[in-house]
Amino acid sequence: MKKLNELKFKYTSNSTQIIIFDKNQIIKESCHTIFPVEIGVHLSVPFPFLEPYTEELIEEGISEKLDCVTIELVGKRLHLDFTIDQQSDQYIIFLENHTITYQAREIIQQKRNEYFIYSEHLEQMQKEKDLFFQKINHEIRNPLQNSLLMLERMKEDHLVADKRLLHTLINNIESAAYIAEDILEIAKLKRGHVNIRNKTNKLVEVLSEIEEKHRYRLEINNNKIVLDLDVKYHHCYYLFDKLRINQIFDNLIINANKFTQNGTITFGVENHVDLGAFYKFSFYVKDTGVGMTQNQADQIFDDFVQVANEQAQKGFGLGLAIVKQYVKLYSGKIKAFSEKTIGTIIRFDLTFEKSSERDRLIENHQLTAEGVKILLVDDDPISLLLLKAGFVKQKSHIDTARTVGEAIDKLKINSYDFVITDYNLNEEYTAYDIKNKVGTKDSGNVMKWIILSGDSIKEEEFKERGFHAAIQKPANLNKILKVINRLQSCE
């Protein structure tokens, strides 16, 4: 017993046990901290798997260690390490209980497996959600494209006497396009999938277009819109993404209009800082509406947040969250200041690169497609008819095709400067199938391919496939002409 007590004092704890047996493998002593064993029985009774190892120890003096032996004991599963050794004339088994450690490892491994399964499931759900929203976006934008082209045709041909009605219809189409875009845009922004395409723009022209675009929309609430831009900015060109800047001001102005009746919405530039190759502008949008508490104002740029107001229930509460993300892309910050019954002012910073003289000349180039040979491809006959009418007025040479086969046949026998095609032509074919069949066949010049798509545009992906430009629907004729002229200037 003295030997066991000495060993117990030296080695044992709640996680260890010592068993002493003789050369006949009869258990002589044991401390029962882990595994209860009966004294005086053969070692093979509690541990039959140990017999080969104990015999080898007794006969040849070879010690052995067995790691992570799993034993079932009265409904419990133990994970034990066995060390079989000899000390003087005693044969000893050291048991180390690693049950908690191994159970923790099993739990960690199980959770890790569950995490990977969940991650794969989540990723698949995200892909399915993206495809669903892209499908919705595509289905919304195609009819909007036709409606916009028809209204512009009516406007040009003076077919509608009430200009306000015409502008209202155009604004409603643009609003529907904004909502469709918002649904996709917030998801892309969160995943960092939005690209900024900076091009030369004249600041006063962009802001003036925004003012004009919203003038009729604001009249519904009997509101006025005022552009506040010092004359010193009227002849300045900068590099920025016109689409993103429009989205920022559109969302802010539309939001201000929701909360304002019989008032004024003012927007513009407060000041700027010259940073050498860049200008940092301080913009603002101010309304004379119902206002809100400052606590509410601090939350309006969060996803799906809407202030409790009847007018605010038009939309999904995504617009201002998108604005915040776009402002960040231009190294800026945004802040709302508001007071109930007084109104709200939103201030934000955007940093633009200065534009070169060559970029300005390209931007000022007169939009035209006179004499340009164009093949229009679209399986929608209305869209095809409207686009053709617009280009005929431009004195372009126009040919049309409604199917992939028809387009390929015409490309084989005719030469064109541009192919302007809807990307998804039907359930089976895309514009890539046409391009893949005919390549870049022309009569000396490189034929340019322009994609019109109702899906969310990733221009880099289209360019990797050999297309020269991609335009998102709804697109008016001016937008298409700008792309044509830009591609011509790069020749």
C-alpha positions as CSV (number, residue, x, y, z in Angstrom):
1,M,0.0,0.0,0.0
2,K,3.0,2.3,0.7
3,K,4.1,2.1,-3.0
4,L,0.6,3.0,-4.2
5,N,0.3,5.9,-1.8
6,E,3.7,7.2,-3.0
7,L,2.6,7.0,-6.6
8,K,-0.8,8.5,-5.8
9,F,0.8,11.4,-4.1
10,K,3.2,11.9,-7.0
11,Y,0.9,11.3,-10.0
12,T,-2.8,11.1,-9.3
13,S,-5.5,13.7,-9.6
14,N,-9.2,13.6,-10.5
15,S,-8.1,12.9,-14.1
16,T,-5.6,10.1,-13.4
17,Q,-5.7,6.6,-11.9
18,I,-3.0,4.0,-10.9
19,I,-3.6,0.3,-11.0
20,I,-0.9,-2.1,-9.7
21,F,-0.8,-5.8,-10.8
22,D,1.6,-8.7,-10.4
23,K,3.3,-11.0,-12.9
24,N,0.2,-13.2,-13.0
25,Q,-1.8,-10.1,-14.1
26,I,-3.8,-10.1,-10.9
27,I,-4.9,-6.6,-9.7
28,K,-3.3,-5.9,-6.4
29,E,-4.2,-2.2,-5.8
30,S,-6.1,0.6,-7.4
31,C,-7.3,4.1,-6.6
32,H,-10.8,4.3,-8.1
33,T,-10.7,7.9,-9.3
34,I,-11.7,7.1,-12.9
35,F,-12.6,3.5,-13.5
36,P,-13.8,1.2,-10.7
37,V,-11.9,-2.1,-10.7
38,E,-12.1,-5.1,-8.4
39,I,-9.0,-6.1,-6.4
40,G,-7.9,-9.7,-6.8
41,V,-9.3,-10.3,-10.2
42,H,-7.4,-10.9,-13.4
43,L,-6.5,-7.7,-15.4
44,S,-8.3,-9.1,-18.4
45,V,-11.7,-8.8,-16.6
46,P,-11.9,-5.0,-16.7
47,F,-9.4,-4.5,-19.6
48,P,-9.4,-7.5,-22.0
49,F,-7.7,-5.5,-24.7
50,L,-4.6,-4.9,-22.5
51,E,-3.6,-8.6,-22.2
52,P,-1.1,-8.7,-25.2
53,Y,0.6,-5.5,-23.9
54,T,0.8,-6.6,-20.3
55,E,2.3,-10.0,-21.3
56,E,4.9,-8.2,-23.5
57,L,5.8,-6.0,-20.5
58,I,6.1,-9.0,-18.1
59,E,8.0,-11.3,-20.5
60,E,10.2,-8.8,-22.3
61,G,10.1,-5.6,-20.2
62,I,8.6,-3.5,-23.0
63,S,6.5,-0.6,-21.9
64,E,3.6,0.6,-24.0
65,K,1.3,3.6,-24.3
66,L,-2.2,3.5,-25.8
67,D,-3.7,6.8,-26.7
68,C,-7.4,7.7,-26.7
69,V,-9.0,4.4,-25.8
70,T,-12.8,4.7,-25.8
71,I,-14.6,2.7,-23.0
72,E,-18.3,2.6,-22.4
73,L,-19.1,2.6,-18.7
74,V,-22.6,2.6,-17.3
75,G,-24.0,4.9,-20.0
76,K,-20.8,7.1,-20.0
77,R,-18.2,7.1,-22.7
78,L,-14.7,7.7,-21.5
79,H,-11.6,8.6,-23.5
80,L,-8.5,7.3,-21.7
81,D,-4.8,7.1,-22.3
82,F,-3.2,3.9,-20.9
83,T,0.5,3.7,-20.0
84,I,1.8,0.2,-19.0
85,D,5.1,0.3,-17.2
86,Q,7.3,-1.4,-14.6
87,Q,8.7,0.2,-11.4
88,S,11.1,-2.1,-9.5
89,D,9.0,-5.3,-8.9
90,Q,5.7,-3.6,-9.5
91,Y,3.7,-3.6,-12.8
92,I,1.7,-0.4,-13.1
93,I,-1.0,1.0,-15.4
94,F,-1.4,4.8,-15.5
95,L,-4.8,5.9,-16.7
96,E,-5.2,9.5,-17.8
97,N,-8.8,10.7,-18.4
98,H,-9.0,13.0,-21.5
99,T,-12.7,12.6,-21.9
100,I,-13.5,16.4,-21.5
101,T,-10.7,17.2,-24.0
102,Y,-11.8,14.7,-26.6
103,Q,-15.4,15.7,-26.2
104,A,-14.5,19.3,-26.7
105,R,-12.6,18.4,-29.8
106,E,-15.6,16.4,-31.1
107,I,-17.9,19.3,-30.4
108,I,-15.6,21.8,-32.1
109,Q,-15.3,19.5,-35.1
110,Q,-19.1,19.0,-35.2
111,K,-19.6,22.8,-35.0
112,R,-17.0,23.4,-37.6
113,N,-18.8,20.9,-39.9
114,E,-22.1,22.5,-39.2
115,Y,-20.6,25.9,-39.9
116,F,-19.3,24.8,-43.3
117,I,-22.6,23.2,-44.2
118,Y,-24.4,26.4,-43.1
119,S,-22.0,28.6,-45.0
120,E,-22.5,26.5,-48.2
121,H,-26.3,26.7,-47.7
122,L,-26.1,30.4,-47.1
123,E,-24.0,31.0,-50.1
124,Q,-26.4,29.0,-52.2
125,M,-29.4,30.9,-50.8
126,Q,-27.5,34.2,-51.6
127,K,-26.9,33.1,-55.2
128,E,-30.6,32.1,-55.6
129,K,-31.7,35.4,-54.1
130,D,-29.4,37.3,-56.4
131,L,-30.7,35.4,-59.5
132,F,-34.3,36.1,-58.3
133,F,-33.7,39.8,-58.0
134,Q,-31.8,40.0,-61.2
135,K,-34.8,38.3,-62.9
136,I,-37.2,40.8,-61.4
137,N,-34.9,43.6,-62.4
138,H,-34.7,42.4,-66.0
139,E,-38.5,41.8,-66.3
140,I,-39.2,45.3,-64.9
141,R,-36.6,47.2,-67.1
142,N,-37.6,45.7,-70.4
143,P,-41.2,47.2,-70.4
144,L,-39.8,50.4,-68.9
145,Q,-37.3,50.7,-71.8
146,N,-40.2,50.6,-74.4
147,S,-42.3,53.0,-72.4
148,L,-39.5,55.5,-72.1
149,L,-38.7,55.4,-75.8
150,M,-42.4,55.8,-76.7
151,L,-42.8,58.8,-74.4
152,E,-39.6,60.5,-75.8
153,R,-40.9,59.9,-79.3
154,M,-44.3,61.5,-78.3
155,K,-42.3,64.4,-76.8
156,E,-40.2,65.0,-79.9
157,D,-43.2,64.7,-82.2
158,H,-45.3,67.0,-80.0
159,L,-48.0,64.4,-79.8
160,V,-49.0,65.3,-76.2
161,A,-50.4,68.8,-75.6
162,D,-50.0,68.6,-71.8
163,K,-46.2,68.6,-71.3
164,R,-46.7,68.3,-67.5
165,L,-48.5,65.0,-68.1
166,L,-45.7,63.7,-70.3
167,H,-43.0,64.7,-67.8
168,T,-45.0,63.0,-65.0
169,L,-45.2,59.8,-67.0
170,I,-41.4,59.9,-67.7
171,N,-40.7,60.6,-64.0
172,N,-42.9,57.6,-63.0
173,I,-41.0,55.3,-65.3
174,E,-37.7,56.6,-63.9
175,S,-39.0,56.1,-60.3
176,A,-39.9,52.5,-61.1
177,A,-36.4,52.0,-62.5
178,Y,-34.9,53.5,-59.2
179,I,-36.8,51.0,-57.1
180,A,-35.7,48.1,-59.2
181,E,-32.2,49.3,-59.0
182,D,-32.3,49.9,-55.3
183,I,-33.2,46.3,-54.5
184,L,-30.1,45.0,-56.4
185,E,-27.8,47.9,-55.5
186,I,-27.9,47.6,-51.7
187,A,-26.9,43.9,-51.9
188,K,-24.0,44.7,-54.3
189,L,-22.8,47.5,-52.1
190,K,-22.7,45.4,-49.0
191,R,-20.6,42.8,-50.8
192,G,-18.3,45.4,-52.4
193,H,-19.4,44.5,-56.0
194,V,-20.1,48.1,-57.2
195,N,-17.6,49.7,-59.5
196,I,-17.1,53.5,-60.0
197,R,-16.7,54.5,-63.6
198,N,-15.3,58.0,-63.5
199,K,-15.6,60.1,-66.7
200,T,-15.3,63.8,-67.5
201,N,-18.5,65.7,-66.6
202,K,-19.3,69.4,-66.4
203,L,-20.6,69.8,-62.9
204,V,-23.2,72.5,-63.7
205,E,-24.7,70.4,-66.5
206,V,-25.1,67.4,-64.3
207,L,-26.7,69.3,-61.5
208,S,-28.9,71.3,-63.9
209,E,-30.2,68.1,-65.4
210,I,-31.0,66.8,-61.9
211,E,-32.9,70.0,-61.2
212,E,-34.9,69.8,-64.4
213,K,-35.6,66.1,-63.9
214,H,-37.2,66.7,-60.5
215,R,-39.0,69.9,-61.3
216,Y,-42.2,68.3,-62.5
217,R,-42.1,65.5,-59.9
218,L,-42.0,68.1,-57.1
219,E,-44.9,70.0,-58.5
220,I,-47.2,67.1,-57.4
221,N,-46.6,68.3,-53.8
222,N,-46.6,71.9,-54.9
223,N,-42.9,72.1,-54.1
224,K,-40.2,74.1,-55.9
225,I,-36.6,73.0,-56.5
226,V,-33.7,75.4,-56.5
227,L,-30.1,74.7,-57.6
228,D,-27.6,76.6,-55.6
229,L,-24.3,76.7,-57.5
230,D,-21.9,79.6,-57.6
231,V,-21.0,80.9,-61.0
232,K,-17.3,80.0,-60.4
233,Y,-18.3,76.3,-60.8
234,H,-20.1,76.8,-64.2
235,H,-17.1,76.1,-66.4
236,C,-15.5,73.4,-64.3
237,Y,-15.0,69.8,-65.4
238,Y,-14.3,66.9,-63.1
239,L,-13.9,63.1,-63.3
240,F,-16.8,61.3,-61.6
241,D,-19.5,58.7,-62.2
242,K,-22.5,60.6,-63.4
243,L,-24.8,57.7,-62.7
244,R,-23.8,57.4,-59.1
245,I,-23.9,61.2,-58.5
246,N,-27.4,61.1,-60.0
247,Q,-28.4,58.3,-57.7
248,I,-27.2,60.2,-54.6
249,F,-29.1,63.4,-55.4
250,D,-32.1,61.5,-56.8
251,N,-32.6,59.6,-53.6
252,L,-32.0,62.7,-51.4
253,I,-34.4,64.9,-53.4
254,I,-37.1,62.2,-53.7
255,N,-36.8,61.6,-49.9
256,A,-37.1,65.4,-49.2
257,N,-40.1,65.7,-51.4
258,K,-41.9,63.0,-49.4
259,F,-41.7,65.1,-46.3
260,T,-42.4,68.5,-47.9
261,Q,-45.7,70.2,-49.0
262,N,-45.9,73.7,-50.5
263,G,-42.3,74.2,-49.8
264,T,-38.8,74.4,-51.3
265,I,-36.0,71.9,-51.8
266,T,-32.6,73.5,-52.4
267,F,-29.5,71.6,-53.3
268,G,-26.0,72.5,-54.5
269,V,-22.4,73.2,-53.4
270,E,-21.6,75.0,-50.1
271,N,-17.8,75.1,-50.6
272,H,-14.8,73.1,-51.9
273,V,-11.2,72.4,-50.9
274,D,-8.4,72.2,-53.6
275,L,-6.3,69.1,-52.9
276,G,-4.0,69.4,-55.8
277,A,-5.1,66.8,-58.3
278,F,-8.5,66.5,-56.6
279,Y,-11.3,68.8,-55.3
280,K,-13.2,68.0,-52.2
281,F,-16.8,69.3,-52.5
282,S,-19.3,69.9,-49.7
283,F,-22.7,69.3,-51.1
284,Y,-26.1,69.7,-49.4
285,V,-29.8,69.0,-49.9
286,K,-32.2,71.1,-47.8
287,D,-36.0,71.0,-47.5
288,T,-38.6,73.1,-45.7
289,G,-40.7,70.0,-44.7
290,V,-42.0,68.6,-41.5
291,G,-38.6,67.7,-40.2
292,M,-37.9,65.1,-37.5
293,T,-36.0,64.6,-34.3
294,Q,-32.2,64.6,-34.4
295,N,-32.3,61.0,-33.1
296,Q,-34.4,60.0,-36.1
297,A,-32.1,61.9,-38.4
298,D,-29.1,60.0,-37.1
299,Q,-30.8,56.7,-38.2
300,I,-32.1,57.5,-41.6
301,F,-29.0,56.1,-43.4
302,D,-29.5,52.6,-42.0
303,D,-31.0,49.8,-44.2
304,F,-34.8,49.6,-44.3
305,V,-35.3,52.6,-41.9
306,Q,-38.2,54.8,-42.5
307,V,-39.5,57.7,-40.3
308,A,-43.1,57.1,-39.2
309,N,-45.0,59.3,-41.7
310,E,-47.7,58.5,-44.3
311,Q,-45.6,60.1,-47.1
312,A,-42.6,57.9,-46.2
313,Q,-44.3,54.7,-47.0
314,K,-43.5,54.9,-50.7
315,G,-40.5,52.7,-51.2
316,F,-38.5,50.3,-49.1
317,G,-36.3,52.5,-47.0
318,L,-33.2,51.6,-49.1
319,G,-32.5,54.8,-50.9
320,L,-30.6,56.7,-48.1
321,A,-28.7,53.6,-47.2
322,I,-27.5,53.4,-50.8
323,V,-26.6,57.1,-50.7
324,K,-24.4,56.5,-47.6
325,Q,-22.5,53.7,-49.3
326,Y,-21.9,55.8,-52.5
327,V,-20.6,58.8,-50.4
328,K,-18.1,56.4,-48.8
329,L,-17.0,55.3,-52.3
330,Y,-16.0,58.9,-52.9
331,S,-14.1,59.1,-49.5
332,G,-16.9,61.2,-48.0
333,K,-19.1,61.4,-45.0
334,I,-22.8,62.2,-44.8
335,K,-24.9,63.7,-41.9
336,A,-28.5,64.8,-41.5
337,F,-29.5,67.8,-39.4
338,S,-33.2,68.2,-38.7
339,E,-35.8,70.0,-36.5
340,K,-39.5,69.2,-36.3
341,T,-41.7,71.7,-38.3
342,I,-38.5,73.4,-39.6
343,G,-37.1,71.0,-42.1
344,T,-34.0,68.9,-42.8
345,I,-30.6,69.6,-44.3
346,I,-28.3,66.8,-45.4
347,R,-24.6,67.6,-45.9
348,F,-22.1,65.3,-47.5
349,D,-18.6,65.4,-49.0
350,L,-17.4,64.0,-52.4
351,T,-13.9,64.1,-53.8
352,F,-13.5,64.4,-57.5
353,E,-10.4,64.2,-59.7
354,K,-9.7,67.2,-61.9
355,S,-10.3,66.6,-65.6
356,S,-7.8,66.8,-68.4
357,E,-8.2,69.1,-71.5
358,R,-8.6,66.0,-73.8
359,D,-11.4,64.6,-71.7
360,R,-13.2,68.0,-71.9
361,L,-13.0,68.0,-75.7
362,I,-14.5,64.5,-75.9
363,E,-17.3,65.5,-73.5
364,N,-18.2,68.6,-75.5
365,H,-18.4,66.6,-78.8
366,Q,-21.8,67.0,-80.4
367,L,-23.9,63.9,-80.1
368,T,-24.6,62.4,-83.5
369,A,-24.8,59.1,-85.4
370,E,-25.2,60.6,-88.9
371,G,-24.0,58.2,-91.6
372,V,-23.2,55.5,-89.0
373,K,-24.1,52.0,-90.2
374,I,-25.9,50.2,-87.3
375,L,-27.4,46.7,-86.9
376,L,-30.1,46.7,-84.2
377,V,-30.9,43.3,-82.7
378,D,-33.8,42.7,-80.3
379,D,-36.5,40.0,-80.1
380,D,-39.0,42.7,-78.9
381,P,-40.5,44.3,-82.0
382,I,-41.7,47.4,-80.2
383,S,-38.3,48.1,-78.8
384,L,-36.8,47.5,-82.2
385,L,-39.2,49.8,-83.9
386,L,-38.7,52.7,-81.4
387,L,-34.9,52.5,-81.5
388,K,-34.9,52.4,-85.3
389,A,-37.2,55.5,-85.5
390,G,-34.7,57.4,-83.2
391,F,-31.7,56.5,-85.3
392,V,-33.5,57.3,-88.6
393,K,-33.9,60.8,-87.3
394,Q,-30.2,60.9,-86.7
395,K,-29.7,60.0,-90.4
396,S,-28.1,56.7,-89.5
397,H,-28.1,53.7,-91.8
398,I,-30.2,51.2,-89.9
399,D,-30.7,47.5,-90.3
400,T,-32.7,45.3,-87.9
401,A,-32.9,41.7,-86.8
402,R,-35.2,39.9,-84.4
403,T,-33.5,36.5,-84.1
404,V,-30.0,35.2,-83.7
405,G,-30.2,33.5,-87.0
406,E,-31.3,36.6,-88.8
407,A,-28.6,38.7,-87.2
408,I,-25.9,36.2,-88.1
409,D,-27.1,36.1,-91.7
410,K,-27.0,39.9,-92.0
411,L,-23.6,40.1,-90.4
412,K,-22.2,37.6,-92.9
413,I,-23.2,39.6,-96.0
414,N,-23.1,43.3,-94.6
415,S,-20.6,45.5,-92.9
416,Y,-21.6,47.7,-89.9
417,D,-19.9,50.2,-87.7
418,F,-22.0,49.2,-84.7
419,V,-24.0,46.3,-83.5
420,I,-26.5,47.4,-80.8
421,T,-28.2,44.3,-79.3
422,D,-30.3,43.2,-76.4
423,Y,-28.2,40.7,-74.4
424,N,-30.9,38.2,-73.6
425,L,-32.6,37.5,-76.9
426,N,-34.7,34.6,-75.8
427,E,-34.7,31.6,-73.4
428,E,-31.8,29.9,-75.3
429,Y,-29.6,32.5,-76.9
430,T,-27.7,35.7,-75.9
431,A,-25.8,38.3,-77.9
432,Y,-22.6,36.4,-77.1
433,D,-23.9,33.6,-79.4
434,I,-24.1,36.0,-82.3
435,K,-20.7,37.5,-81.6
436,N,-19.1,34.1,-81.2
437,K,-20.4,33.0,-84.6
438,V,-19.3,36.1,-86.6
439,G,-16.4,37.5,-84.6
440,T,-15.5,41.1,-85.8
441,K,-16.1,40.8,-89.5
442,D,-16.1,44.3,-91.2
443,S,-14.8,46.2,-94.1
444,G,-11.6,47.6,-92.6
445,N,-12.7,49.2,-89.3
446,V,-13.3,47.3,-86.1
447,M,-17.0,46.7,-85.6
448,K,-18.2,47.9,-82.2
449,W,-20.6,45.9,-80.1
450,I,-22.9,47.6,-77.7
451,I,-25.1,45.6,-75.2
452,L,-28.5,46.7,-73.9
453,S,-29.4,44.8,-70.8
454,G,-32.2,44.7,-68.3
455,D,-29.9,42.9,-65.9
456,S,-27.5,44.5,-63.5
457,I,-24.6,45.7,-65.6
458,K,-21.0,44.4,-65.0
459,E,-19.3,46.1,-67.9
460,E,-15.9,44.4,-67.2
461,E,-17.5,41.0,-67.7
462,F,-19.0,42.0,-71.1
463,K,-15.6,43.5,-72.1
464,E,-13.9,40.2,-71.3
465,R,-16.3,38.6,-73.8
466,G,-15.3,41.0,-76.5
467,F,-18.1,43.6,-76.2
468,H,-17.1,47.3,-76.3
469,A,-19.8,48.8,-74.0
470,A,-22.8,47.8,-72.0
471,I,-25.9,50.1,-71.2
472,Q,-28.5,49.3,-68.6
473,K,-32.2,49.6,-69.5
474,P,-34.2,51.8,-69.5
475,A,-31.9,53.8,-71.8
476,N,-32.9,56.8,-74.0
477,L,-31.4,57.6,-77.4
478,N,-29.1,60.2,-75.9
479,K,-27.4,57.7,-73.6
480,I,-26.8,55.3,-76.5
481,L,-25.5,58.2,-78.7
482,K,-23.0,59.2,-76.0
483,V,-21.6,55.7,-75.9
484,I,-21.4,55.6,-79.8
485,N,-19.5,58.9,-79.8
486,R,-17.2,57.9,-77.0
487,L,-16.3,54.7,-78.9
488,Q,-15.8,56.7,-82.0
489,S,-13.4,59.1,-80.3
490,C,-11.3,56.2,-79.1
491,E,-10.5,54.9,-82.6
